[in-house]
């Protein structure tokens, strides 16, 4: 009886999960094979080497945090405020372990500090995200400075809110995030 081959996507998903926990140094073929309960020989049926896996992990992450998110937001239709509201809801619902989750995003940002090629890719991804936000905010904010500030706040809240441990004057984090959402969409 033949054994089912571990799908290529499982290697990539596991690589991204390990990246989020331990950085790119932790992404090792043997340890991935162990966590997938397969032999490492299956890896070479899909990838030339570890660098090829790392490149596909970045490709997957880039596609999922840009075009896939934009497609999902756009598919629901509506005006720019409706799309932004949908985007905020989508981002808030992502689990930390998801390809589009914050843990992987932060791991890639850390990796980019030490790897120029990853830094260039991160800049391309961030520019695509900001361009999309500009297109949405720009449709109802006539002031370009206001658009840029709203984009920066939106992006900063997405990336940085996980680092903030402050209390919110009797409000919950969820309440403050809802107030932020309302302010951005006004």
N, C-alpha and C positions, 0 to 999 in steps of 0.2 A: 504494500500500500504506500503510495507516494505521500510525502509530507507537503502540506500547503506552505508555500513560500511566504515569508513575512513581507507584506507590501512595502514598497519604497516609502510611502508616506509615513509609515510607522517609524522608520529609521529617522526621518526628518523630524517628526513630532517628538520622539524621544530625545533627539539631539537638542531641540529647542527647550525641552523640559530641563535637561541637564545644564544647558547654557544658563537658564534662568537661576538655577541653584548655585552653580559653581563656576560660571564663566567659561570662556572658550577652552581654557586649559583642561577642564573637566570632561570635555567632549572627546571621548576615546572609544575607538572601535570595539575593543574587547569589553569595556564596561557597558556600552550600549547593547552589545549582543547578550551579555549576562542579564541585563534588566529586561530585555525582550524575550529571554529564555530561548535563544537560538544560537547557532554557531556563527562565528564571525565570518565564515566563508560566504554566507548569504549576502553580506554587506558588499562584497566585491562583484556580485552579480548586478549591482546597481551603480556603484560608485568606484571610480579609479582609485581614490585614496581619501584620506580624512579631509584634505583641502576641498575636494569636490563636494563632500557632504556639507562642510561649512558654507560653501558658496550656495548650495541649494537651500540650506536652512535660511540664509539671508534672503534669497529669492522668494521663498515662501513667506517669510515675515513681511517683506516689502509689499508683496502682492496683497496679503491679507489685511495689512494696516492702511493701505491706500485704496487701490481700485476696488477691492471686495467691499470695503466699508462704504465707499462712495456709491457703488452700485446698489447696495442695500438701502441706503438713505434715499437715493434718487428713485428707486423702484416704487416707493410709496406715494410719489407725487406730492402735490401741494406747493405752497409758496415757500420762500426762503426761511421764514420763521418756523413753519411746520417741519421743514427738513432739518433745521438746526435742533429743534426739540427732539426729533427722531434720532439725530446723531447723539445728542446728550444722553438720551435714554439707552441707546445701544451701547455707548461707551461705559455707562454706569453699570450695565448688566454683565459686562465681560468678567469672567473669572480670571483670577491672577494667573492661572496655568494656561489659559487660552493663548493661541499664537498672537492674538491681538491684545493680550493682557499686559498689565503694567510691569510685571516681573520680567518678562522677556524684553520689553522696551527698555527698561532700566539696565538690564544686562548688556544689551547691544550698545547703549550709550556709554557704559563703562568700558566696553571693549573698544569702542571708537576712540577713546582717549589714548589708546596704545597702538592702534592700527590705522594708518592713513587711508587705506582702501575702505575700511569699515566706516571711517569718519566721512568719507565722500558719499558713501551710500546713505548714511544717516542724514546728511545734509540734503540729499535728493529727496528722501522720504519726508523730512520735515518741511521742505519747500513745497512738496505736493500737498501735504496736509494744510499748510498755511494758505496756499493758493485756493484750495477748495473753500476754506473758511472765508477768505476774502471775497470770493464770488457770492457766497451766501449773505454775509453781513453787508456787502456792498450793494445788494439789491434793495435794502431798506434804510441804509445809513448813507446820507449824501456826503458826509464829511470823511475824506480819506484817512485823516488822523484818527477819527473815531473808529473807523473800520479796523485800522491797524492795532489800536489799543484793545478792542474787543477780541481780535484774533489772538493777540499775545496773552491776554488774560485767560481765554479759553484754553489755549495750549498749555500755559503755565499751570493752570488748575489741574489739567489732565495728568501732567507729568509730576508736578510737585506736591499735590495734596496728600500723597501717601507719606511724605516726609514730615508733615506738620502734626505735632502732638498736642497743640494748644487746645484749651477749652474755648468755648464760643459764647461766653456770657450767658449761660443758662440754656443755650440752644444746642441741639444735637448737630452732629456733622451733617446728617441728612437734611436738616432744616436749613443750615447755612448753604449747602449745595443747591437746594431749591431756590433760596433767595438769590444766589449767584446766577442761576439759570434765568430767573425772571428778570434780573437786572440786564443780563446780556441780550435778552430778547425784546427789551422795551423799545 
